[in-house]
Amino acid sequence: MSSTTDLDWFKSSHSSAQGDSCVEVAVTEQAVLVRDSKDVERPHFAVGRQGWTQFVRYAAHG
């Protein structure tokens, strides 16, 4: 897997421009990586692509 600095990290379009409490995600072939946007030096965690899809579906309907 690439270094996390080489990845394209992005926030939700619902995040404010002031950088409020958000998470950022980066998509790789193997997983979706999630990190705290306020402290990008902290370790991220990885979620399988299928698990991420299920989470997003659940969140969209919740």
Secondary structure, DSSP 8 states (H G I E B T S, - for coil): ---GGGS--B--TTS-TT--S-EEEEE-SSEEEEEETT-TTS--EEEEHHHHHHHHHHHHH-
